[in-house]
């Protein structure tokens, strides 16, 4: 599972849209879409904010798995 897939999975578990996630982090919906598609990666600050919002760690979000 990629970082983008993991972000998407956690976002869907919270039952929020890309737009809502972006609003909570102060980024655009397009930024969230790019993270989930793998077109770009979140900054370190946004990665930490994502982990906090999702109730996990940045390391867990970054962990590569099959």
C-alpha positions as CSV (number, residue, x, y, z in Angstrom):
1,X,0.0,0.0,0.0
2,X,1.4,3.4,-1.0
3,X,1.3,6.6,1.1
4,X,-1.5,7.9,-1.1
5,X,-3.6,4.8,-0.7
6,X,-3.1,4.9,3.0
7,X,-4.2,8.6,3.2
8,X,-7.3,7.7,1.2
9,X,-8.1,4.7,3.4
10,X,-7.8,6.8,6.6
11,X,-9.8,9.6,5.1
12,X,-12.6,7.2,4.1
13,X,-12.6,5.7,7.6
14,X,-13.3,9.2,9.0
15,X,-16.1,9.5,6.4
16,X,-14.8,12.9,5.1
17,X,-14.3,14.2,1.6
18,X,-11.1,15.3,0.1
19,X,-12.4,18.9,0.4
20,X,-13.1,18.4,4.1
21,X,-9.7,16.9,4.7
22,X,-8.1,19.8,2.9
23,X,-10.1,22.3,4.9
24,X,-9.0,20.7,8.2
25,X,-5.3,20.9,7.1
26,X,-5.5,24.3,5.4
27,X,-4.7,22.9,1.9
28,X,-6.8,22.6,-1.3
29,X,-8.9,19.6,-2.3
30,X,-6.5,19.4,-5.3
31,X,-3.5,18.9,-3.0
32,X,-5.3,16.1,-1.2
33,X,-6.2,14.5,-4.5
34,X,-2.5,14.7,-5.7
35,X,-1.4,13.1,-2.4
36,X,-3.9,10.2,-2.8
37,X,-3.0,9.7,-6.5
38,X,0.7,9.7,-5.8
39,X,1.3,12.8,-8.0
40,X,2.9,14.5,-5.0
41,X,3.7,13.9,-1.4
42,X,2.5,16.0,1.6
43,X,5.1,18.2,3.3
44,X,6.6,17.1,6.6
45,X,4.3,19.4,8.4
46,X,1.2,18.1,6.6
47,X,2.3,14.5,7.1
48,X,2.4,15.2,10.9
49,X,-1.0,16.9,10.8
50,X,-2.4,14.0,8.8
51,X,-1.1,11.5,11.3
52,X,-2.5,13.5,14.2
53,X,-5.9,13.8,12.5
54,X,-6.0,10.1,11.7
55,X,-4.8,9.0,15.2
56,X,-1.7,7.4,14.0
57,X,2.0,8.2,13.5
58,X,3.8,9.6,10.5
59,X,5.9,6.5,10.4
60,X,2.8,4.3,10.1
61,X,1.6,6.5,7.2
62,X,4.9,6.2,5.4
63,X,5.4,2.4,6.0
64,X,5.5,0.6,2.7
65,X,3.5,-2.6,2.6
66,X,2.3,-5.1,0.0
